[in-house]
C-alpha cells in the first residue's frame, strides 16, 4: 500500500466516509452484551456492599458479646468472691452429700 493510499484512508476515517459494516443483528448482540455487563457490574457492586455490611454486623455482634462477657465477670467479682467460680449453695450441698456417701 502506498503512502498516498494510507493518507487517503486516514482522511476518509476522519471525515466519516467509512461506513459501519455490521449488520443490525450484530449491533443488537453487541448492545445486549454491553447491557449484560452493566447489569453484572450493578449486581457485583450490590453484592460487595451486602458482604461488607454482613461483615460489619458480625464484627459488632462479636464485640458486644465480648463486652457482655467482660461485664458479667466484673459483676461476679463485685458481688464478692465466694470461693469456687460458678459454685453456689447447691454446689456446696452436693459436695457435702457426696463426701458423706
C-alpha positions as CSV (number, residue, x, y, z in Angstrom):
1,X,0.0,0.0,0.0
2,X,1.4,3.4,-1.0
3,X,1.8,6.4,1.2
4,X,-0.8,8.2,-0.7
5,X,-3.3,5.4,-0.2
6,X,-2.7,5.4,3.5
7,X,-3.3,9.1,3.7
8,X,-6.5,8.8,1.7
9,X,-7.8,6.1,4.2
10,X,-6.9,8.3,7.1
11,X,-8.8,11.2,5.6
12,X,-11.8,9.1,4.9
13,X,-11.9,7.8,8.5
14,X,-11.6,11.4,9.9
15,X,-14.3,12.7,7.6
16,X,-16.6,9.8,8.5
17,X,-16.8,8.3,5.0
18,X,-16.1,4.8,6.2
19,X,-19.4,3.1,6.9
20,X,-20.1,0.6,9.7
21,X,-20.3,-2.8,8.0
22,X,-22.0,-4.6,10.9
23,X,-25.5,-5.9,10.5
24,X,-28.4,-4.9,12.7
25,X,-28.2,-8.3,14.4
26,X,-24.5,-7.8,15.2
27,X,-25.2,-4.4,16.6
28,X,-28.1,-5.7,18.7
29,X,-25.9,-8.5,20.1
30,X,-23.2,-6.1,21.0
31,X,-25.6,-3.8,22.8
32,X,-27.1,-6.8,24.6
33,X,-23.6,-7.9,25.7
34,X,-22.9,-4.3,26.9
35,X,-26.2,-4.3,28.9
36,X,-25.4,-7.7,30.4
37,X,-22.0,-6.4,31.5
38,X,-23.6,-3.3,33.0
39,X,-26.2,-5.4,34.8
40,X,-23.5,-7.7,36.2
41,X,-21.4,-4.7,37.5
42,X,-24.5,-3.3,39.3
43,X,-25.1,-6.8,40.8
44,X,-21.4,-7.1,41.7
45,X,-21.4,-3.7,43.5
46,X,-24.5,-4.5,45.4
47,X,-23.1,-7.9,46.4
48,X,-19.9,-6.3,47.6
49,X,-21.9,-3.9,49.7
50,X,-24.1,-6.7,51.2
51,X,-21.0,-8.7,52.2
52,X,-19.3,-5.6,53.7
53,X,-22.4,-4.9,55.8
54,X,-22.7,-8.5,56.9
55,X,-19.0,-8.4,57.9
56,X,-19.5,-5.2,59.9
57,X,-22.6,-6.6,61.6
58,X,-20.7,-9.8,62.6
59,X,-17.8,-7.7,64.0
60,X,-20.2,-5.6,66.0
61,X,-22.1,-8.6,67.4
62,X,-18.7,-10.2,68.4
63,X,-17.6,-7.0,70.1
64,X,-21.0,-6.8,72.0
65,X,-20.7,-10.5,73.2
66,X,-17.1,-9.9,74.4
67,X,-18.2,-6.7,76.2
68,X,-21.1,-8.6,77.9
69,X,-18.8,-11.4,78.9
70,X,-16.4,-8.9,80.5
71,X,-19.2,-7.1,82.3
72,X,-20.5,-10.4,83.7
73,X,-17.1,-11.2,85.0
74,X,-16.8,-7.8,86.6
75,X,-20.3,-8.1,88.3
76,X,-19.3,-11.5,89.7
77,X,-16.1,-10.0,91.1
78,X,-18.0,-7.1,92.6
79,X,-20.6,-9.4,94.2
80,X,-17.7,-11.0,96.1
81,X,-15.6,-14.0,95.6
82,X,-17.3,-16.9,97.1
83,X,-14.5,-19.4,96.6
84,X,-15.0,-21.5,93.5
85,X,-16.2,-19.8,90.4
86,X,-19.7,-20.8,89.4
87,X,-20.5,-22.7,92.6
88,X,-23.4,-21.6,94.5
89,X,-25.1,-23.1,97.5
90,X,-26.3,-26.1,95.6
91,X,-22.7,-26.9,94.6
92,X,-21.7,-26.9,98.3
93,X,-24.6,-29.0,99.4
94,X,-24.0,-31.6,96.7
95,X,-20.3,-31.7,97.5
96,X,-21.2,-32.3,101.2
97,X,-23.6,-35.1,100.3
98,X,-21.0,-36.8,98.1
99,X,-18.4,-36.7,100.8
100,X,-20.8,-38.5,103.2
101,X,-21.7,-41.3,100.8
